[in-house]
Amino acid sequence: LLLIFLLAVSLAYEWTQKGLEWTE
């Protein structure tokens, strides 16, 4: 269960970084 949580957080972080790059 913890691994799934960490995976979701890592994916969310990557999507956030990509979103910030696209908005610039």
C-alpha positions in Angstrom: 0.0 0.0 0.0 2.9 2.4 0.8 4.5 1.7 -2.5 1.3 2.6 -4.3 1.1 5.9 -2.3 4.7 6.8 -3.1 4.1 6.0 -6.8 1.1 8.2 -6.9 3.0 11.0 -5.3 5.9 10.7 -7.7 3.6 10.7 -10.7 1.7 13.8 -9.3 5.0 15.6 -8.8 6.2 14.8 -12.3 2.8 16.0 -13.8 3.1 19.2 -11.7 6.6 19.8 -13.0 5.5 19.2 -16.6 2.5 21.5 -16.1 4.7 24.3 -14.8 7.0 23.9 -17.8 4.1 24.1 -20.2 2.7 27.2 -18.6 5.9 29.1 -19.0 
